[in-house]
Amino acid sequence: MSQAKHIHLIGICGTAMASLAGLLQQKGHRITGSDQAAYPPMSDLLRSLGIAIMEPFSESNLQPRPDLIIVGNAISRGNPEVEYMLDHKLPFTSMAAVIQEEFLPNRASLVVSGTHGKTTTTSMLAWIHQVAAQQDPQFTPSFLIGGVAENFGTSFQYQPGNRFLIEGDEYDTAFFDKGPKFMHYFPDALILTHVEFDHADIYRDLDAVKTAFRRLVNLVPRRGRILAFDDSPHLRDCVHSALCPVEFYGANPGSTWQVTNLRQQGPGMLWAVTHNGRPWASFQMNLAGRHNAFNATAAAALAYGEGIPVESIRKSLASFRSVKRRLEVRAEINGITIIDDFAHHPTAIRETLRALRGSYPSARLWAVLEPRSNTLRRNVFEVELTESLALADRILMAQVFKSEAVPEPERLQPENVIAGLTALGKPAQLMPSVPAIVEQIAAEARPGDVIAILSNGGFDGIYSKLPAALEALAGRS
């Protein structure tokens, strides 16, 4: 695409799709896009770029005829735009293929992958490069992240430098390409954070997930590097046959990059790192959670291997400001704190609630869950979900999002989770709707409470409805 084109994105409000729209606009293309329902933060990002969101999907959105259509991986046959596109033989491709063809040639591809922590770790790596570029412009990064990095205020950046940083997602590429998106990115260096069973809608079992990650590892050239978390046994299986150097990071003795003296201090973390058994660096970060310290260590280790000085890395992590919808404080009203977190898996929920316990040790902690991801909507993790939610003091659970789309034998039964929590002595309720959740919290919440809203979607507007209800109560008191 050496000349400016009209490019239309079907499913433009997906986190990666919206980022790609911004990258293509920066390259000079005219961008249009459509989606079924737009919600922040990506809808806000697109509007700030002047990219209109056409709602809902319609054949008319493809008039005038675009030069190229990019089909998001959430889009399936039956979508009116897809059907029109196929009927009229309009040229189309996938997001991952465009990234491979347009942004990766002649650049080092630095990929962050794994079941958890991809977005935050990619954001850390991008910020480390951005800060280092103040001293040496060669480190100026181009990147695409599956969320809005708060240090940048965006999820993408296009620069003429020789590095492209990208979040490598194991989810499938498009309805016409069922392989993982990360198979298009051909990493020169790779971070692997975890390997667990996830995306139960497309992976049969854990072995299928591990096969996908083994194939990713097999793309790394001999001159490349892999940074692998040391406390993920399934991950070790995936890197066993790597043909490039593999460096482990984490708290285990003997790891290449060993985290020591890890502790939470206020809202942040302090820790030290040894490299091959020798003291290397100490770090401080204003982001809670052991998992985030490990993520930061992975980003630091990869950046150091790229030639970025340790002092620049230390400065970057000290000023890192997280990612939208990752432990994000949405509101503080009358002493009640509302936290938004992009929950998609029981392990992620567990680490989020642990981090909040450390940040707010004396608070009554609420967990308000919408089972929305394709994994959480299924019954494969009922026991693990119960154990994760039990870290909270008060649990409210919404109905399964679009439950009719999941076959009943595979569908999560929220009643089982509630029963399990009740048996553990945890006050837990299954709620019929968001208005009912808001009413319940408004009636019970008191100053000092922390309310964690856990969903990977819009959750029927609870992020605005709950603060509005608490503001109204505060105004009447």
C-alpha positions as CSV (number, residue, x, y, z in Angstrom):
1,M,0.0,0.0,0.0
2,S,2.5,2.6,-1.2
3,Q,-0.2,5.0,-2.1
4,A,-2.9,6.4,0.1
5,K,-6.1,4.3,0.1
6,H,-9.6,4.2,1.6
7,I,-9.5,1.4,4.1
8,H,-12.6,0.2,6.0
9,L,-12.3,-1.8,9.2
10,I,-15.2,-4.0,10.2
11,G,-15.2,-4.3,14.0
12,I,-13.2,-1.1,14.4
13,C,-13.8,-0.7,18.2
14,G,-11.8,-3.8,19.1
15,T,-8.7,-2.7,21.0
16,A,-6.2,-3.9,18.3
17,M,-8.5,-2.8,15.4
18,A,-8.8,0.7,16.7
19,S,-5.0,0.9,17.2
20,L,-4.5,-0.4,13.7
21,A,-6.9,2.3,12.4
22,G,-4.7,4.9,14.0
23,L,-1.5,3.5,12.6
24,L,-2.9,3.4,9.1
25,Q,-4.2,6.9,9.4
26,Q,-0.7,8.1,10.5
27,K,0.6,6.5,7.3
28,G,-1.7,8.7,5.3
29,H,-4.6,6.4,4.5
30,R,-8.3,7.5,4.8
31,I,-10.0,5.3,7.4
32,T,-13.6,4.4,7.9
33,G,-14.9,1.8,10.3
34,S,-18.0,0.1,11.7
35,D,-19.1,-1.7,14.8
36,Q,-22.2,-3.0,16.5
37,A,-21.7,-1.0,19.7
38,A,-19.0,1.5,20.6
39,Y,-17.7,2.0,24.2
40,P,-14.7,3.5,25.9
41,P,-11.8,3.6,25.8
42,M,-11.4,2.7,22.1
43,S,-14.5,4.7,21.0
44,D,-13.0,7.8,22.7
45,L,-9.6,7.1,21.0
46,L,-11.2,6.8,17.5
47,R,-13.2,10.0,18.0
48,S,-10.1,11.9,19.1
49,L,-8.6,10.8,15.8
50,G,-11.6,12.1,13.8
51,I,-12.5,8.6,12.7
52,A,-16.3,8.2,12.7
53,I,-17.8,4.9,14.0
54,M,-20.6,3.7,11.8
55,E,-23.3,1.9,13.8
56,P,-24.7,-0.7,13.4
57,F,-23.2,-2.9,10.7
58,S,-24.8,-2.3,7.3
59,E,-24.1,-2.8,3.6
60,S,-24.4,1.0,3.2
61,N,-21.2,1.4,5.3
62,L,-19.3,0.1,2.3
63,Q,-20.5,2.9,0.1
64,P,-18.5,4.4,-1.5
65,R,-16.6,1.2,-2.2
66,P,-13.3,1.1,-0.1
67,D,-10.0,0.1,-1.6
68,L,-9.4,-2.5,1.1
69,I,-11.5,-4.0,3.9
70,I,-9.9,-5.3,7.2
71,V,-12.1,-7.8,8.9
72,G,-11.7,-8.0,12.7
73,N,-11.4,-11.4,14.4
74,A,-14.7,-11.0,16.2
75,I,-16.6,-10.7,12.9
76,S,-18.2,-13.9,11.5
77,R,-20.2,-15.0,8.5
78,G,-23.6,-13.5,8.5
79,N,-22.4,-10.0,9.2
80,P,-24.1,-7.9,6.5
81,E,-20.9,-6.1,5.6
82,V,-19.0,-9.4,5.3
83,E,-21.7,-10.9,3.1
84,Y,-21.8,-7.8,0.8
85,M,-18.0,-7.9,0.7
86,L,-17.9,-11.6,-0.4
87,D,-20.8,-11.2,-2.9
88,H,-19.1,-8.2,-4.6
89,K,-15.6,-9.6,-4.4
90,L,-14.3,-6.5,-2.5
91,P,-10.6,-6.9,-1.5
92,F,-10.2,-7.9,2.2
93,T,-7.6,-9.0,4.6
94,S,-7.0,-9.4,8.4
95,M,-5.5,-7.1,11.0
96,A,-2.5,-9.3,11.6
97,A,-1.7,-9.7,7.9
98,V,-1.7,-5.9,7.4
99,I,0.7,-5.4,10.4
100,Q,3.0,-8.0,8.9
101,E,3.0,-6.5,5.5
102,E,2.9,-2.8,6.4
103,F,4.8,-2.3,9.6
104,L,7.3,-5.2,10.2
105,P,9.5,-5.2,7.1
106,N,13.0,-3.8,7.8
107,R,12.2,-3.5,11.5
108,A,13.1,-5.6,14.6
109,S,9.8,-7.2,15.7
110,L,9.7,-7.2,19.5
111,V,6.7,-9.4,20.6
112,V,5.0,-9.8,24.0
113,S,2.8,-12.9,24.3
114,G,1.3,-15.2,26.9
115,T,-2.0,-15.8,28.6
116,H,-1.8,-12.9,31.0
117,G,0.0,-9.6,31.2
118,K,0.6,-8.9,27.5
119,T,-0.9,-5.4,27.3
120,T,0.7,-4.1,30.5
121,T,4.1,-5.6,29.6
122,T,4.0,-4.2,26.0
123,S,3.1,-0.8,27.4
124,M,6.1,-1.0,29.8
125,L,8.4,-2.0,27.0
126,A,7.2,0.8,24.8
127,W,7.7,3.4,27.6
128,I,11.2,2.2,28.3
129,H,12.0,2.7,24.7
130,Q,10.4,6.1,24.6
131,V,12.3,7.4,27.6
132,A,15.6,5.9,26.3
133,A,14.9,7.7,23.0
134,Q,15.3,11.1,24.8
135,Q,19.0,10.3,24.9
136,D,19.3,8.2,21.8
137,P,16.7,8.5,19.0
138,Q,17.4,5.0,17.7
139,F,15.3,3.7,20.5
140,T,12.1,5.6,19.4
141,P,9.5,2.8,19.1
142,S,6.6,2.2,16.8
143,F,4.1,0.0,18.7
144,L,0.6,-1.5,18.8
145,I,-0.9,-2.3,22.2
146,G,-4.2,-3.9,23.0
147,G,-5.2,-1.1,25.4
148,V,-4.6,2.6,26.0
149,A,-1.1,3.1,27.6
150,E,-1.6,6.0,30.0
151,N,1.9,7.4,29.5
152,F,1.2,7.9,25.8
153,G,-2.6,8.5,26.0
154,T,-2.9,6.1,23.0
155,S,-2.5,2.4,22.1
156,F,-0.3,2.9,19.0
157,Q,2.6,5.0,17.6
158,Y,4.2,5.0,14.2
159,Q,7.7,6.3,13.9
160,P,10.4,5.8,11.2
161,G,12.7,3.9,13.5
162,N,13.9,0.3,13.3
163,R,11.8,-1.3,16.1
164,F,8.2,-2.4,16.2
165,L,6.7,-3.5,19.5
166,I,3.5,-5.5,19.5
167,E,1.3,-7.5,21.7
168,G,1.2,-11.1,20.3
169,D,-2.3,-12.4,20.8
170,E,-3.0,-16.2,20.6
171,Y,-6.6,-15.7,19.6
172,D,-7.5,-16.5,16.0
173,T,-6.9,-14.1,13.2
174,A,-10.2,-13.9,11.2
175,F,-13.1,-16.1,10.1
176,F,-11.0,-16.9,7.0
177,D,-7.7,-17.5,9.0
178,K,-8.1,-19.5,12.1
179,G,-4.5,-19.5,13.1
180,P,-3.3,-17.3,16.0
181,K,-2.6,-13.6,15.2
182,F,0.9,-13.9,16.6
183,M,1.9,-16.3,13.8
184,H,2.1,-13.2,11.5
185,Y,4.6,-11.3,13.6
186,F,7.9,-13.3,13.3
187,P,9.5,-12.1,16.5
188,D,13.2,-11.2,16.7
189,A,12.8,-11.1,20.5
190,L,9.9,-12.6,22.4
191,I,8.5,-12.2,26.0
192,L,6.3,-15.1,27.2
193,T,4.5,-14.3,30.4
194,H,2.3,-17.4,31.0
195,V,0.8,-20.3,29.3
196,E,-2.6,-21.5,30.6
197,F,-5.8,-22.8,29.1
198,D,-7.8,-19.9,27.8
199,H,-10.1,-19.0,24.8
200,A,-12.2,-22.1,25.3
201,D,-14.2,-21.1,22.3
202,I,-11.3,-21.8,19.9
203,Y,-8.9,-24.1,21.7
204,R,-10.0,-27.6,22.5
205,D,-7.7,-28.0,25.6
206,L,-4.4,-27.0,27.2
207,D,-2.4,-29.1,24.7
208,A,-3.9,-27.1,21.8
209,V,-2.9,-23.9,23.5
210,K,0.6,-25.2,24.1
211,T,0.9,-26.3,20.5
212,A,0.1,-22.7,19.3
213,F,2.8,-21.3,21.6
214,R,5.3,-23.9,20.5
215,R,4.7,-22.7,16.9
216,L,5.3,-19.1,17.9
217,V,8.6,-20.1,19.6
218,N,9.6,-21.9,16.4
219,L,9.5,-18.6,14.5
220,V,12.2,-16.9,16.6
221,P,15.5,-17.0,14.7
222,R,18.7,-18.4,16.2
223,R,20.1,-14.9,16.7
224,G,16.9,-13.9,18.6
225,R,16.0,-14.1,22.4
226,I,13.2,-15.4,24.4
227,L,12.4,-14.1,27.9
228,A,10.2,-16.7,29.7
229,F,8.5,-16.5,33.1
230,D,10.0,-19.1,35.4
231,D,6.9,-20.0,37.3
232,S,4.8,-21.3,34.5
233,P,5.4,-25.1,33.9
234,H,3.4,-25.2,30.7
235,L,5.5,-22.3,29.4
236,R,8.7,-24.3,30.0
237,D,7.2,-27.1,27.9
238,C,6.7,-24.6,25.1
239,V,10.3,-23.2,25.0
240,H,12.0,-26.6,25.5
241,S,12.9,-26.9,21.8
242,A,13.7,-23.3,21.1
243,L,16.7,-22.8,18.8
244,C,17.6,-19.4,20.2
245,P,18.7,-18.5,23.8
246,V,16.0,-18.7,26.4
247,E,16.4,-16.5,29.5
248,F,14.0,-17.1,32.4
249,Y,12.8,-14.3,34.7
250,G,11.0,-14.5,38.0
251,A,11.6,-15.3,41.7
252,N,13.0,-18.8,41.3
253,P,16.7,-19.2,42.2
254,G,18.8,-19.9,39.2
255,S,16.7,-17.8,36.8
256,T,18.7,-15.6,34.5
257,W,16.8,-12.6,35.8
258,Q,15.9,-13.3,39.4
259,V,13.5,-11.0,41.3
260,T,14.5,-10.6,45.0
261,N,13.3,-8.5,47.9
262,L,9.9,-8.0,46.3
263,R,7.5,-6.0,48.4
264,Q,4.6,-3.7,48.1
265,Q,4.9,-0.2,49.4
266,G,1.8,1.9,49.4
267,P,0.3,1.8,45.9
268,G,3.5,0.5,44.3
269,M,6.2,-2.1,44.3
270,L,9.9,-2.3,45.2
271,W,12.2,-5.1,44.1
272,A,15.8,-6.0,43.0
273,V,17.0,-8.1,40.2
274,T,20.1,-10.3,39.9
275,H,21.4,-11.2,36.4
276,N,23.1,-14.6,36.2
277,G,23.4,-14.6,40.0
278,R,25.0,-11.1,40.2
279,P,23.3,-8.0,41.5
280,W,22.0,-6.0,38.5
281,A,19.5,-3.3,39.4
282,S,16.8,-2.3,41.8
283,F,13.4,-0.8,40.7
284,Q,10.4,1.1,42.0
285,M,7.1,1.3,40.3
286,N,3.8,3.0,41.2
287,L,1.7,0.0,40.1
288,A,0.6,-2.7,42.5
289,G,0.9,-6.4,42.3
290,R,3.6,-9.0,42.2
291,H,2.6,-9.9,38.7
292,N,3.3,-6.4,37.5
293,A,6.8,-6.5,39.1
294,F,7.5,-9.7,37.1
295,N,6.0,-8.0,33.9
296,A,8.3,-5.1,34.5
297,T,11.3,-7.3,35.0
298,A,10.6,-9.0,31.6
299,A,10.4,-5.7,29.8
300,A,13.6,-4.4,31.5
301,A,15.5,-7.6,30.6
302,L,14.5,-7.4,26.9
303,A,15.2,-3.7,26.7
304,Y,18.6,-4.2,28.3
305,G,19.4,-6.8,25.6
306,E,18.4,-4.2,23.0
307,G,21.1,-1.9,24.4
308,I,19.1,0.4,26.6
309,P,21.1,1.5,29.7
310,V,19.8,0.2,33.1
311,E,19.5,3.8,34.5
312,S,17.1,4.7,31.7
313,I,15.1,1.5,32.4
314,R,14.9,2.4,36.1
315,K,13.7,5.9,35.3
316,S,11.1,4.6,32.9
317,L,9.6,2.1,35.3
318,A,9.5,4.8,38.1
319,S,7.3,7.0,35.8
320,F,5.2,4.2,34.3
321,R,1.4,4.9,34.7
322,S,-0.3,1.7,33.7
323,V,-2.9,1.0,31.1
324,K,-6.6,2.0,30.9
325,R,-8.8,-0.7,32.4
326,R,-6.0,-2.3,34.3
327,L,-6.5,-1.6,38.0
328,E,-7.8,1.8,36.8
329,V,-9.4,4.0,39.5
330,R,-12.6,5.2,37.8
331,A,-14.0,7.3,40.7
332,E,-13.6,8.1,44.4
333,I,-17.0,9.2,45.9
334,N,-17.7,9.8,49.5
335,G,-14.7,7.5,50.5
336,I,-15.7,4.7,48.1
337,T,-13.2,3.8,45.4
338,I,-14.3,2.3,42.1
339,I,-11.7,0.2,40.3
340,D,-12.1,-1.0,36.7
341,D,-10.1,-4.1,35.6
342,F,-10.2,-6.0,32.3
343,A,-10.9,-9.4,33.8
344,H,-10.9,-12.3,31.3
345,H,-9.6,-15.4,33.2
346,P,-9.7,-16.6,36.9
347,T,-5.9,-16.2,37.2
348,A,-6.2,-12.5,36.1
349,I,-9.0,-12.0,38.6
350,R,-7.0,-13.6,41.4
351,E,-3.9,-11.4,40.7
352,T,-6.1,-8.2,40.5
353,L,-7.8,-8.9,43.9
354,R,-4.4,-9.8,45.5
355,A,-3.0,-6.5,44.2
356,L,-6.0,-4.5,45.6
357,R,-5.6,-6.3,49.0
358,G,-2.0,-5.0,49.1
359,S,-3.0,-1.5,48.0
360,Y,-6.0,-1.2,50.3
361,P,-5.2,-3.5,53.2
362,S,-8.0,-2.2,55.6
363,A,-10.7,-1.8,53.0
364,R,-13.8,-4.0,52.5
365,L,-13.2,-5.3,49.0
366,W,-16.0,-5.9,46.6
367,A,-15.8,-8.0,43.4
368,V,-18.4,-7.2,40.8
369,L,-18.0,-9.7,38.0
370,E,-19.6,-9.9,34.5
371,P,-18.7,-13.3,33.0
372,R,-18.1,-12.0,29.5
373,S,-15.0,-13.4,28.0
374,N,-15.3,-16.6,25.9
375,T,-13.5,-18.5,28.7
376,L,-15.4,-17.1,31.6
377,R,-18.7,-17.8,29.9
378,R,-17.9,-21.5,29.9
379,N,-17.9,-24.0,32.8
380,V,-14.2,-25.0,32.4
381,F,-13.1,-22.9,35.3
382,E,-16.0,-22.9,37.8
383,V,-13.8,-24.1,40.7
384,E,-10.9,-21.7,39.9
385,L,-13.3,-18.8,39.5
386,T,-14.8,-19.5,42.9
387,E,-11.4,-19.6,44.5
388,S,-10.3,-16.3,42.8
389,L,-13.5,-14.4,43.8
390,A,-13.2,-15.7,47.4
391,L,-10.3,-13.2,47.8
392,A,-13.0,-10.5,48.0
393,D,-15.2,-9.7,51.0
394,R,-18.4,-9.1,49.1
395,I,-19.2,-10.6,45.6
396,L,-21.9,-9.6,43.1
397,M,-22.1,-11.6,40.0
398,A,-24.0,-10.7,36.8
399,Q,-25.6,-13.1,34.5
400,V,-23.5,-14.7,31.8
401,F,-23.1,-12.3,28.8
402,K,-25.0,-13.5,25.8
403,S,-25.4,-16.9,27.4
404,E,-27.5,-18.2,24.5
405,A,-24.4,-18.2,22.3
406,V,-22.8,-20.9,24.5
407,P,-24.1,-24.4,24.3
408,E,-25.9,-25.3,27.5
409,P,-23.6,-28.2,28.4
410,E,-20.6,-25.9,28.1
411,R,-22.1,-22.9,29.8
412,L,-21.0,-21.4,33.1
413,Q,-23.6,-21.9,35.8
414,P,-23.3,-18.8,38.0
415,E,-25.4,-20.5,40.6
416,N,-22.6,-23.0,41.2
417,V,-20.1,-20.2,41.7
418,I,-22.4,-18.4,44.2
419,A,-23.0,-21.7,46.0
420,G,-19.3,-22.3,46.3
421,L,-18.6,-18.9,47.6
422,T,-21.4,-19.2,50.1
423,A,-20.0,-22.5,51.4
424,L,-16.7,-20.6,52.0
425,G,-18.6,-18.1,54.1
426,K,-18.4,-15.3,51.5
427,P,-21.5,-13.0,51.0
428,A,-22.2,-13.6,47.3
429,Q,-25.2,-12.9,45.2
430,L,-26.2,-13.5,41.6
431,M,-27.8,-10.3,40.2
432,P,-30.4,-10.0,37.4
433,S,-29.1,-6.8,35.9
434,V,-26.8,-3.8,36.1
435,P,-29.5,-1.6,37.6
436,A,-29.9,-4.2,40.3
437,I,-26.2,-4.3,41.0
438,V,-26.0,-0.5,41.2
439,E,-29.0,-0.4,43.6
440,Q,-27.4,-3.1,45.8
441,I,-24.0,-1.3,46.0
442,A,-25.7,2.0,46.6
443,A,-27.6,0.5,49.6
444,E,-24.7,-1.3,51.1
445,A,-21.4,0.6,50.3
446,R,-19.8,2.6,53.0
447,P,-16.7,4.9,53.2
448,G,-13.5,2.9,52.9
449,D,-14.9,0.3,50.5
450,V,-13.1,-0.6,47.3
451,I,-15.3,-1.9,44.5
452,A,-13.6,-3.8,41.7
453,I,-15.6,-4.0,38.5
454,L,-14.4,-7.1,36.6
455,S,-15.3,-7.3,32.9
456,N,-13.6,-7.3,29.5
457,G,-16.5,-5.3,27.9
458,G,-18.9,-2.5,28.4
459,F,-20.9,-4.2,31.3
460,D,-24.1,-2.3,30.3
461,G,-22.7,1.1,31.3
462,I,-22.0,0.2,34.9
463,Y,-18.8,2.4,34.8
464,S,-20.9,5.5,34.6
465,K,-24.1,4.3,36.2
466,L,-22.5,3.3,39.5
467,P,-20.6,6.6,40.1
468,A,-23.8,8.5,39.2
469,A,-25.8,6.6,41.8
470,L,-23.2,7.1,44.5
471,E,-22.9,10.8,43.6
472,A,-26.6,11.2,43.9
473,L,-26.5,9.6,47.4
474,A,-23.7,11.8,48.5
475,G,-25.6,14.8,47.3
476,R,-28.6,13.9,49.4
477,S,-26.6,13.1,52.5
